[in-house]
Structure formats: structure tokens, C-alpha cells
């Protein structure tokens, strides 16, 4: 075999190996959480929703929104735009201004909270949306921005009479 053919074969094989590794990593499912047992009692398995509340107690104040019900893309390079697009229809119904908070509790996680308050003479109605995202790599090049994926979404509505008090959580 010629040197050019060997080099071409090595490049092609490395591309396939890289693609297979990337697919394996992105398709890997997280293992189920198991609570500790004592005195020989049976183990209890936590559902994904219960596991999220144990790991993130702030989620308990929100009603979980199934990701399947979100009509926009769940993946993209801008976490704030992903969160806004996820609730675009709900936010469009309310003409009140929005307050957007973005925090990075861990290097590979983003928490976006969108708060909207509609006030009238006697009461205030506040809607709060919480979106949690995680990074899953970069698009094509190392210099490309990180790609983010929505992993959890929730909402809550609060009513306050003659008060500026907002939602919990």
C-alpha cells in the first residue's frame, strides 16, 4: 500500500471513531437514583421528578412542565434565548415587562428565571418560569460557543392583594 492510501485510511478511521464516541456520549442515559437503605429494608427508587426535587429543592415551588410540550427547540447556543422561546406563547399573552435572571450554579449548568408581574388597582399577578439547562459540548469547532440543552422547566403563578409580594422560590 502506498503512503497516501495509509494516511487516508487512518484519517477515515479516526473520523468514524470520533463520531461513534460522540454518539455514545450523547446517547448515554443517566442511571436511576437509589435511596440508601438501613436495617435490610427494601430500596426505594426515585422517579426523575422526585430526584430533581431532592437535588434542587427550589423546584418544589414550581409545577413541572413536560419538555415534550415545549414547541420550540430545546437545544441552542444561547441559554437566555432558549428559555424565552420555550415560553414565548405564554409571555406574549402578557404584555407586562419581563425580568430575566441568569445564573451559573456550576460551570456546565445554567438557571434562567423569567418573572412577569401584571398589576391592577387591587392585586398583582406574578408568573415565574424556571428553566434549567446543561451544556453538551460545542457545535463544530473548538472556538464555537457552547451548546446548551433544556433539561427541566417549571412555572408558578402567584396572587398578592394590595402587596408587592412575589412568588416563592
N, C-alpha and C positions, 0 to 999 in steps of 0.2 A: 504494500500500500504506500501511496505517496504521502509526503508530509502534509500537504494541503488537505487531503482526504481525512487524515487522522485528526487534524485540527478541527475540521468541520464536524466530524463525528463527536469530538469532545464538547464542542460548543452546543450542538443539538442535544446531547445527553444531559448537559448541565442545565439547559433551559427546561427540559422536561422534569428533571429532579427538583428544580426550584418551584415550578408550577405545582407539582404534586405536593411538595411540602407546604406551600401556601394554602392549597385547598384543604389539606389535612388540618392545619392550624385553625382556619376559619370555620370549618365544619365541626370541630370538636365540641361535644356537649359537656356542660359542667356537671359534675357529679351531684347526686342528691345529698342534702344535708341530713345528718343523723344526729338526734339529740343523745346526750350521754345517758346511760342507764346506771342505776345503782341497785344493789341487792337482787340481782337477777331479774329485774323487771323487764318486760319487752321493750324493744327500741321503738321510738316514735319517729316517723318520717315527716318532715316538714314540707308543705307544699311550697311552690315558688313564691306565692303571695305571703305566706307566713314567714318564710325565710327572709324575704325583703324587709318585713316589719321588724324582725329580730335584729337584722343588720342595720337597718335605718329606721329608728323609732319615729322620725318625723313623718314617715309615710302613713302612720296610723291616723293622722288628721285628714288625710286625703282619700277620696274614693278613687280606686284604681280604674284607669281607662285601658281597655284591651288594645294592644298595639295594632291588632288586625282592623280595628275600627277607624284608625287614622288614615285619611285619604291621601296624605302627602308622603313624600319619600322619608324613610327612616334613617337614611344614610346621606352624609354630605360632609363638606369641609368646614362649615360654619355652624357651631352649635346653637347660636342665638337664632339664626335664620331657620334652622331645623325646628326649633321649639315654636317659633312664631308661626311657621307654616303648618305645624301639626294642629294648631288651634285657630287657624285663620278664619274659619267659618264662625266659630263662637265669638271671637274677638271682633269680627266685622259687625255682628249683630249689636254690639255695644259700641256706641260712639264715644264713650268716655276715654280719656287718655290712659295709657298703659305705663306701668312701672316694671322695668325688666332688671332682674338681678342675676348676675352670672358669678358662680364661684367654682373654684377648682379644689375640691377637698383632697384629691390625690392627683398625681401627675397624669394619670390616664383616665380620669373621670371629671365630668363637668355636671354641675347642677344649675339649671336655668329655672327661675321662678318669675312668672308673669302675674302681676296684680293689676286688677282694674276695679275702680270704685265708681259706682253711679249713685249720686246723691240727689235726693229731693228735699222738700221742706222738713219732713218729719223723720226720715230714716235714710240709711245708707246701705247699699247692697254691694258687697265685695265678692268678686270672683277671683280665685287664685288657682293658677295652674303650675304644676311642678313637673319638670322633665329631667330625667337622669340620662346621661349619655356616657359612652365609653369609647375609647379610641381603638381602632383595629388596624392601624398601620397608615401608610401613606399611599397616595394614588399610584403614580407610575415611577416617579423619580424620587431620590432621597431628598432633594430640595423642595419637593411638593409639600403643600400643607397637610397636616394630619387629617385622616378621615375619621368621622365620628358617627356613631350609631345610637339611636334612641333605644334604651333598654327598659325604661319604665316611665309611665306617665300617670298623673293623677290630677284631680281637680277638687275644689271645695268652694262652697258658697256660704257667705255669712251675712247676717242681717243685724244691724245695730240701730236701735231707736234713739234719736237725739244724742248720738255719740259718734266719735271718730274711731271707735274701737274697731280693729280689723279682725282678720281670721287668725286662728291658732296655727302654729307650726311654721 
